[in-house]
Amino acid sequence: MHLPITGPPVTPNQPAWTDRALRGTGLTERDKTGVVLLVANYLLATARLTTDLGPAASGESIAAYRTLLGGLADARRFPALRTAIDAGAFDYPEDTAEEDRQFDYTFGLDRILDGVEALIRQRAAGT
């Protein structure tokens, strides 16, 4: 994850993954290339974050972060953040085993793919 990036990604599976992603979507070639780069960059960023955080993503570290953030988030100055903290948005569910405590990257990928699906529908409708 800490290798310098000196050009477009070319890995053993990249051509096959890219080819499958580009088939049958009805998108323009430029759109398809943009989608592939968007997803690849999201995956790279999340992999780097996971690697860099390592033990910092433990339940103990997340609890300390929540406590620190909670102390900084004044309800008058940051009402939405205070509401999120108080609702437990920065906490792991209590029954989550330590080895399963990691950030939910599927949420972001799902939102990206929702956007790609909307783009495909938009292009199919001619708008």
VOTOR-289072 format. One record per residue (C-alpha): x, y, z. Coordinates in pm, 1 decimal, decimal comma, m for minus. Example, Ala and Ser with C-alpha at 12.3 -4.5 7.8 and 13.67 -1.06 7.14 Angstrom:
// residues 2
node x = 1230,0&y = m450,0&z = 780,0
node x = 1367,0&y = m106,0&z = 714,0
END
This chain:
// residues 127
node x = 0,0&y = 0,0&z = 0,0
node x = 295,4&y = 230,6&z = 38,3
node x = 440,4&y = 182,3&z = m307,5
node x = 461,7&y = 501,3&z = m510,4
node x = 203,8&y = 537,9&z = m784,0
node x = 384,3&y = 615,2&z = m1106,7
node x = 108,1&y = 554,7&z = m1357,8
node x = m232,8&y = 402,4&z = m1420,7
node x = m298,2&y = 79,0&z = m1231,4
node x = m181,2&y = m229,5&z = m1417,2
node x = m206,4&y = m541,7&z = m1206,6
node x = m252,7&y = m905,1&z = m1313,1
node x = m632,4&y = m886,8&z = m1277,7
node x = m678,3&y = m526,3&z = m1391,0
node x = m739,8&y = m595,1&z = m1764,5
node x = m1000,6&y = m865,8&z = m1692,6
node x = m1177,1&y = m656,4&z = m1424,4
node x = m1177,9&y = m349,2&z = m1647,1
node x = m1307,3&y = m543,1&z = m1948,7
node x = m1596,4&y = m693,2&z = m1747,6
node x = m1683,9&y = m354,0&z = m1600,9
node x = m1703,4&y = m196,0&z = m1946,0
node x = m1942,5&y = m447,1&z = m2106,8
node x = m2309,8&y = m390,6&z = m2174,3
node x = m2371,9&y = m81,8&z = m1964,6
node x = m2484,0&y = 151,2&z = m2241,0
node x = m2241,0&y = 413,2&z = m2113,4
node x = m2008,8&y = 604,9&z = m2340,7
node x = m1651,0&y = 486,3&z = m2351,8
node x = m1545,5&y = 796,3&z = m2156,7
node x = m1812,9&y = 727,4&z = m1891,7
node x = m1700,2&y = 366,1&z = m1858,3
node x = m1339,0&y = 470,9&z = m1813,1
node x = m1446,0&y = 725,3&z = m1551,2
node x = m1644,2&y = 461,1&z = m1361,7
node x = m1351,1&y = 218,3&z = m1360,8
node x = m1115,8&y = 489,3&z = m1231,4
node x = m1367,6&y = 601,6&z = m968,4
node x = m1413,2&y = 250,3&z = m827,9
node x = m1040,2&y = 170,7&z = m847,5
node x = m950,9&y = 492,1&z = m664,0
node x = m1211,1&y = 427,9&z = m394,1
node x = m1077,8&y = 76,1&z = m339,5
node x = m718,4&y = 201,1&z = m327,2
node x = m805,3&y = 476,3&z = m79,7
node x = m994,7&y = 239,7&z = 149,5
node x = m716,6&y = m20,7&z = 135,1
node x = m459,7&y = 245,1&z = 223,6
node x = m671,4&y = 377,5&z = 508,1
node x = m718,2&y = 27,2&z = 648,0
node x = m344,8&y = m39,8&z = 624,8
node x = m244,9&y = 294,6&z = 773,2
node x = m493,1&y = 277,5&z = 1060,8
node x = m419,0&y = m81,7&z = 1155,5
node x = m458,4&y = m104,7&z = 1533,2
node x = m601,9&y = 247,4&z = 1545,3
node x = m927,6&y = 97,4&z = 1420,6
node x = m959,7&y = m118,4&z = 1733,1
node x = m1260,8&y = m83,0&z = 1957,3
node x = m1047,7&y = 83,6&z = 2224,5
node x = m909,5&y = 342,7&z = 1982,4
node x = m1251,2&y = 415,2&z = 1835,1
node x = m1394,0&y = 461,6&z = 2186,1
node x = m1111,0&y = 705,7&z = 2266,1
node x = m1179,5&y = 892,8&z = 1940,1
node x = m1549,1&y = 912,9&z = 2021,7
node x = m1469,9&y = 1049,0&z = 2367,8
node x = m1231,3&y = 1308,1&z = 2223,9
node x = m1475,2&y = 1410,4&z = 1951,5
node x = m1758,9&y = 1417,9&z = 2201,1
node x = m1564,0&y = 1660,9&z = 2416,1
node x = m1501,4&y = 1890,8&z = 2120,4
node x = m1849,1&y = 1887,7&z = 1967,2
node x = m2044,7&y = 2158,8&z = 2144,2
node x = m2415,7&y = 2115,8&z = 2068,3
node x = m2464,6&y = 2486,1&z = 1992,4
node x = m2171,5&y = 2507,3&z = 1751,9
node x = m2197,2&y = 2158,9&z = 1596,7
node x = m2557,7&y = 2042,9&z = 1646,9
node x = m2559,6&y = 1778,2&z = 1371,3
node x = m2227,0&y = 1631,1&z = 1484,2
node x = m2343,3&y = 1627,4&z = 1847,3
node x = m2660,7&y = 1443,9&z = 1744,3
node x = m2456,5&y = 1183,9&z = 1551,3
node x = m2220,5&y = 1128,6&z = 1844,4
node x = m2507,7&y = 1095,9&z = 2091,5
node x = m2682,1&y = 849,5&z = 1856,0
node x = m2373,7&y = 624,0&z = 1857,8
node x = m2279,8&y = 682,6&z = 1493,8
node x = m1910,2&y = 667,2&z = 1588,1
node x = m1940,8&y = 351,4&z = 1798,7
node x = m1923,3&y = m14,9&z = 1707,2
node x = m2233,4&y = m209,1&z = 1806,5
node x = m2170,6&y = m359,3&z = 2151,5
node x = m2184,1&y = m719,6&z = 2028,3
node x = m1915,1&y = m665,5&z = 1759,5
node x = m1612,6&y = m888,5&z = 1823,6
node x = m1277,3&y = m705,4&z = 1833,8
node x = m1151,3&y = m886,1&z = 1520,8
node x = m1461,1&y = m769,9&z = 1330,6
node x = m1423,8&y = m404,6&z = 1427,0
node x = m1336,5&y = m223,7&z = 1110,0
node x = m1472,9&y = 66,4&z = 916,8
node x = m1766,3&y = m9,2&z = 687,9
node x = m1628,9&y = 59,1&z = 342,5
node x = m1918,3&y = m117,3&z = 175,6
node x = m2137,9&y = 184,1&z = 252,2
node x = m1924,3&y = 409,3&z = 29,9
node x = m1891,3&y = 151,0&z = m245,7
node x = m2266,8&y = 93,9&z = m242,4
node x = m2328,0&y = 469,2&z = m280,0
node x = m2079,9&y = 487,4&z = m568,6
node x = m2249,0&y = 195,3&z = m742,8
node x = m2590,9&y = 354,4&z = m681,2
node x = m2460,1&y = 661,4&z = m862,3
node x = m2327,1&y = 450,5&z = m1149,2
node x = m2664,9&y = 277,5&z = m1176,1
node x = m2835,6&y = 618,4&z = m1191,1
node x = m2591,9&y = 727,2&z = m1463,5
node x = m2668,4&y = 413,1&z = m1666,8
node x = m3042,6&y = 480,3&z = m1638,0
node x = m2988,1&y = 845,6&z = m1729,3
node x = m2787,2&y = 756,3&z = m2040,1
node x = m3044,0&y = 492,0&z = m2141,2
node x = m3318,8&y = 756,4&z = m2116,9
node x = m3112,3&y = 986,9&z = m2337,0
node x = m3068,2&y = 1261,4&z = m2080,3
END
